[in-house]
């Protein structure tokens, strides 16, 4: 019986993986015929976030459908727990919403960490390509040599590129797949330049020199932007602390405040309003700019 269940689970996972690959192929076809477009499907966007956050690299079989089912199950479970503990639809609904928001925020934070780790490897990668291109003109072999000196996530991305390029025999297609898995605009630009360079057997030194200067300018602008973003986050934290202080001040004046908020319809509406405002503030503070 257990073997039968495991077999069904494997069939289901393979079916979901086929649907994931079908979405990628369809999106690639649309991009090749019409260029970049903004009307991407909701499931495709989640697939991309799973790629950008590195979750798919850690759990290779997960895709948008599995992620939605997992988050939905956790949200329902949290709602049931909230209903049991507080005997309130408001708290049950809030608990479910919190799980959904947290799942999105965690995905966003992980994609930001993945983004920055990738960015930290770009300059090292440029130096490696520059050195190895002096003795080898095959971009796949250059990437293979660079793998030994790189860390994740760039190492894993390049390894996948090399495997695809050798198995398909199509370096351009492997480059396109690589770019689709990368959120970092500068990194995508770098790989596009290397793709053109390898295709036309151009001078890698000139391309890398231009990419290096562009990256230096980008990092300088990013440092200025990061200071502005951190100031904005600090102001939001101050507002949240002030709001919490006001609530405790009123609770000291009115001893029955918490009972009114929890056990009355008007109180629940006030709590829900405060919850929404707090959630908006927290989301803004986290996603102001994940690259900052």
C-alpha positions in Angstrom: 0.0 0.0 0.0 2.8 2.4 0.9 4.7 1.6 -2.4 1.4 2.3 -4.3 1.1 5.7 -2.5 4.7 6.6 -3.2 4.2 5.6 -6.8 1.2 7.9 -7.1 3.1 10.8 -5.4 6.0 10.3 -7.9 3.6 10.4 -10.9 1.9 13.5 -9.5 5.3 15.3 -9.0 6.4 14.3 -12.6 3.1 15.6 -13.9 3.6 19.0 -12.1 7.2 19.1 -13.4 6.0 18.6 -17.0 3.5 21.5 -16.5 6.3 23.7 -15.2 8.5 22.9 -18.2 5.6 23.4 -20.6 5.1 26.9 -19.1 8.8 27.7 -19.6 8.7 26.5 -23.2 5.6 28.5 -23.9 7.0 31.6 -22.3 10.2 31.2 -24.3 8.2 30.8 -27.5 6.2 34.0 -26.9 9.4 35.9 -26.0 11.1 34.8 -29.2 8.1 35.8 -31.4 7.0 39.0 -29.7 10.0 40.0 -27.5 9.7 40.8 -23.8 6.1 41.2 -22.7 4.5 42.1 -19.4 1.4 39.9 -19.5 3.0 36.8 -17.9 0.7 34.2 -16.2 0.4 34.2 -12.4 1.8 30.6 -12.2 4.8 31.6 -14.4 5.5 34.6 -12.1 5.6 32.3 -9.1 7.8 29.8 -10.9 10.2 32.7 -11.6 10.2 33.8 -7.9 11.0 30.2 -6.9 13.9 30.3 -9.3 15.0 33.8 -8.2 14.9 32.8 -4.5 16.9 29.7 -5.0 14.2 27.5 -3.6 13.9 25.4 -6.8 17.6 24.7 -6.7 17.3 23.4 -3.1 14.0 21.5 -3.8 14.2 20.7 -7.5 10.7 19.3 -7.9 8.8 22.3 -6.5 6.9 24.5 -8.8 4.1 27.1 -8.7 1.2 24.6 -8.2 3.0 22.8 -5.3 3.9 26.1 -3.7 0.3 27.3 -3.8 -1.0 24.0 -2.4 1.5 24.2 0.4 0.8 27.8 1.3 -3.0 27.2 1.1 -2.8 24.2 3.4 -0.8 26.1 5.9 -3.2 29.1 5.7 -6.2 26.8 6.3 -4.4 25.1 9.2 -3.5 28.5 10.8 -7.2 29.6 10.4 -8.4 26.5 12.1 -6.0 27.0 15.0 -7.0 30.7 15.3 -10.6 29.7 15.4 -10.0 27.1 18.1 -7.9 29.4 20.3 -9.8 32.6 20.0 -13.3 31.4 18.9 -13.4 34.3 16.5 -13.8 34.4 12.7 -11.7 37.6 12.7 -8.7 35.9 14.3 -9.1 32.8 12.0 -9.2 35.0 8.9 -6.3 37.1 10.1 -4.2 34.0 10.9 -4.8 32.7 7.3 -3.9 36.1 5.8 -0.7 36.3 7.9 0.5 33.0 6.6 -0.2 34.0 3.0 1.6 37.4 3.5 4.5 35.7 5.3 4.9 33.2 2.5 5.2 36.0 -0.1 7.5 38.1 2.1 9.8 35.1 2.8 10.0 34.4 -0.9 10.8 38.0 -1.6 13.5 38.1 1.2 15.1 34.9 -0.1 15.1 36.3 -3.7 16.9 39.4 -2.3 19.5 37.3 -0.6 20.0 35.2 -3.7 20.2 38.4 -5.8 22.9 39.9 -3.6 24.9 36.7 -3.4 24.9 36.5 -7.2 25.9 40.1 -7.4 28.9 39.5 -5.1 30.2 36.9 -7.5 30.0 39.0 -10.7 33.4 40.8 -10.4 35.2 37.5 -9.5 33.5 35.8 -12.5 34.6 38.6 -14.9 38.2 38.2 -13.8 38.0 34.4 -14.2 36.5 34.6 -17.7 39.1 37.2 -18.7 42.0 35.0 -17.5 40.7 31.7 -19.0 39.7 33.3 -22.3 43.4 33.9 -23.0 44.0 30.2 -23.4 40.6 28.9 -24.6 37.9 30.5 -26.9 35.1 27.9 -26.1 32.7 29.7 -23.7 31.5 26.4 -22.3 35.0 25.3 -21.4 35.8 28.7 -20.0 32.7 28.4 -17.7 33.7 24.9 -16.7 37.1 26.1 -15.5 35.6 29.1 -13.7 33.2 26.8 -11.7 36.0 25.6 -9.4 36.6 29.2 -8.1 32.9 30.3 -7.7 30.3 30.0 -4.9 26.6 29.5 -5.1 24.3 30.6 -6.7 26.4 31.5 -9.7 28.3 28.2 -9.6 25.0 26.2 -9.8 23.7 28.4 -12.6 26.8 27.9 -14.7 26.9 24.2 -14.0 23.4 23.9 -15.3 24.3 26.0 -18.3 27.3 23.8 -19.2 25.2 20.6 -18.9 22.4 22.1 -21.1 24.9 23.4 -23.7 26.6 20.0 -24.0 23.4 17.9 -23.9 21.5 20.1 -26.4 24.4 21.1 -28.5 22.9 24.6 -28.6 24.9 27.2 -26.7 22.5 30.0 -27.6 19.5 28.1 -26.2 21.5 27.3 -23.0 22.3 31.1 -22.7 18.6 31.9 -23.1 17.6 29.4 -20.4 20.3 30.8 -18.1 19.1 34.4 -18.5 15.5 33.3 -17.8 16.7 32.0 -14.4 18.4 35.2 -13.4 16.7 38.3 -12.0 19.8 40.5 -11.8 19.7 42.8 -14.8 23.4 43.5 -14.9 24.2 39.8 -14.7 21.7 39.1 -17.6 23.4 41.9 -19.5 26.8 40.3 -18.9 25.7 36.9 -20.2 24.0 38.4 -23.2 27.4 40.1 -24.1 29.3 36.9 -23.6 26.7 35.1 -25.7 27.2 37.5 -28.6 31.0 37.4 -28.0 31.2 33.6 -28.2 28.9 33.5 -31.2 31.0 35.8 -33.3 34.3 34.9 -31.8 34.9 38.5 -30.7 37.5 39.7 -28.3 36.5 38.8 -24.7 38.9 41.4 -23.2 37.0 44.3 -24.6 33.6 43.0 -23.6 34.8 42.2 -20.1 36.4 45.6 -19.7 33.1 47.3 -20.6 31.1 45.0 -18.3 33.5 45.7 -15.5 33.2 49.5 -15.8 29.4 49.3 -16.1 29.4 47.1 -12.9 31.5 49.6 -11.0 29.2 52.5 -11.9 26.2 50.4 -11.0 27.6 49.5 -7.5 28.4 53.2 -6.8 24.8 54.2 -7.6 23.5 51.3 -5.5 25.4 52.5 -2.5 23.7 55.9 -2.6 20.3 54.3 -3.1 20.9 51.9 -0.2 21.5 54.8 2.2 18.2 56.5 1.2 16.3 53.2 1.5 17.7 52.5 5.0 16.5 56.0 6.1 13.0 55.2 4.8 13.0 51.9 6.7 14.1 53.6 9.9 11.2 56.1 9.6 8.7 53.3 9.2 10.1 51.5 12.3 9.7 54.7 14.3 6.1 55.0 13.1 5.3 51.4 14.1 6.9 51.8 17.6 4.9 55.0 18.1 1.7 53.3 17.2 2.3 50.5 19.6 3.2 53.0 22.3 -0.2 54.8 21.8 -2.1 51.5 22.0 -0.4 50.7 25.4 -1.1 54.2 26.6 -4.8 53.9 25.9 -4.9 50.4 27.4 -3.6 52.0 30.6 -6.3 54.6 30.6 -9.1 52.2 29.7 -8.7 48.9 31.5 -11.4 47.2 29.4 -9.8 48.2 26.1 -8.5 44.7 25.1 -11.8 43.1 26.0 -13.7 45.6 23.8 -11.3 45.1 20.9 -11.4 41.3 21.0 -15.0 40.5 21.9 -17.0 43.2 20.0 -17.7 43.6 16.3 -16.5 47.3 16.3 -13.4 46.3 18.2 -12.7 43.6 15.6 -13.0 46.1 12.8 -10.5 48.4 14.6 -8.1 45.5 15.1 -8.5 44.5 11.5 -7.8 48.1 10.3 -4.7 48.2 12.6 -3.6 44.8 11.3 -3.9 46.0 7.6 -1.9 49.2 8.3 0.8 47.2 10.2 1.0 44.7 7.4 1.4 47.4 4.8 4.1 49.1 6.8 6.0 45.8 7.3 5.7 44.9 3.6 6.9 48.3 2.6 9.8 48.1 5.0 10.9 44.7 3.6 10.3 45.2 -0.1 11.3 48.8 -0.4 14.0 47.6 -2.5 15.3 44.1 -2.0 18.4 44.9 -3.9 19.2 47.7 -1.4 
